Amino acid sequence: MHTVVVGTAGVTASDVLAVARGGARVELSEEAVAALAAAREIVDALAAKPEPVYGVSTGFGALATRHISPELRAQLQRNIVRSHAAGMGPAVEREVVRALMFLRLKTVCSGHTGVRPEVAQTMADLLNAGITPVVHEYGSLGCSGDLAPLSHCALALMGEGDAEGPDGVVRPAAELLAAHGIQPVELREKEGLALLNGTDGMLGMLVMALADLERLYRSADVTAALSLEALLGTDKVLAPELHAIRPHPGQAASAANMLAVLKGSGLTGHHQDDAPRVQDAYSVRCAPQVAGAGRDTMAHARLVADRELASAVDNPVVLPDGRVESNGNFHGAPVAYVLDFLAIAAADLGSIAERRTDRLLDKNRSHGLPPFLADDAGVDSGLMIAQYTQAALVSELKRLAVPASADSIPSSAMQEDHVSMGWSAARKLRTAVDNLTRVIAIEFYAAARAVELREGLTPAPASRAAIDAAREAGIEGAGPDRFLAPDLAAADAFVRDGRLLAAVEKVTGPLQ
């Protein structure tokens, strides 16, 4: 099994994906263990002094003015975890919780938190045992970190609360720890706070969304090319020299992908045949511009994610010179903004894909295709309602594009008076990515059928390979009406698991 070694300098996006989705094992580097021990010595020294130090010998948030006596500090750490584990709603996905735990471990191992090495090792042990604390949908405002979600994870470290075992069954965390020979931790000064103060949930979801969107944007270039073919459009608008004079890199990449898919097509260039038209509609002609803008948005989001992956987010933090200082680095604004940016881009990509689908189904705009791509229009409805489903999904995408980060609700008796709502931005982006996959799948389903209905004209080899792979996967083509939902579900899976891209890239080579 793949192993990810966590050091002091952060982790990579591929590390997060390996642990969250691939079940990779986690190990602490010797450097990390040494940094953990050194920072803990600083915290222990401060804890022994009579002067109060925030997070070490005081309360938290609006209660930070109270000095806590040594005999109550272990209780204080337990209490903060228990009281902050206040999430509600359905449990979030296993991969989200694993990313959350791994990224908190990443910060702990930076040597800036003051957590003991044995606590960090227990965090790794839970991940390696496949024990996943139950984390709920609601509870994070994205400032002071993802407090409630991280608290539910810390609760499991203490042997409290519920967790899902490697078999998928939810049981008391104490039972699962005992079954795997893991000793619950007894938290000491600062450790409870250090386990809760991070942007780890929203960051983990950002990393996973970027991985999914990278696949979807390439898939959207494929489906846009198929639609262009089916509509007998021109590929001249994809020429590199046209995109070079507006040098947005994402735009150039999308145009290059579409050209690669369309290479050798016998369907393009017929826009002057029976009903001459000077230009294709925007949804066809401007596909690279829209998809390219989304790609460039992803590039910015990836930059933010990489910076955050290299960060140590906690409050207070232990500095190399021995100071323990309060700060505001836990504020989720940088991550929240790009999560919202991506939701906007996803909505627009879905919107333009739906417009191409609608054009394929409208006999007045499809340049010779049958109404709704039906076998016997009137007797058969064809793909009429598939477009309804796609339109409903796009409408939902537009609602999900409303930014969460523009909102703020004060909390903690006005101490935390401006919050990021980054967790909420991440949760809605996951739904947006899920729905965008379905939108792209419906365009592929319709475009593949439309291409096959162009009798006497030969599609590009890459298009043919995609359609053949779909048919081999049991996704049926043109014919009389049938129960459509299973076909659409199969098309969704075909796009979602990468088989569409794999079929195309066997012909084109890797798309950008």
Buried (B, 14 or more C-beta within 10 A) or exposed (E): EEEBBBBBBBBBBEBBBBBBBBBBBBEBBEBBBEBBEBBBEBBBEBBEEEEBBBBBBBBBBEBBEEEBEEEEBBEBBBBBBBEBBEBEEEBBBBBBBBBBBBBBBBBBBBBBBBBBBBBBBBBBBBBBBBBBBBBBBBBBBBBBBBBBBBBBBBBBBBBBBBBBBEEEEBBBBBEBBEEBEBEBBEBBBBBBBBBBBBBBBBBBBBBBBBBBBEBBBBBBBBBBBBBBBBBBBBBEBBEEEBBEEEEBEBBBBBBBBBBBBBBBBEBBEBBEEEEEEEEBBEBBBBBBBBBBBBBBBBEEBBEBBBEBBEBBBBBBBBEEEEEBEEEEBBBBBBBBBBBBBBBBBBBBBBBBBBBBBBBBBEBEEBBEBBBBBBBEBEEBBBBBEBBEBBBBBBBBBBEBBEBBBEBBEEBBEEEBEBBBBBBBBBBBBBBBBBBBBBBBBBBBBBBBBBBBBBEEBEBBBBBBBBBEBBEEBEBBBBEEBEEBEEBBEBBBBBBBEEBBBEBBBEBBEEBB
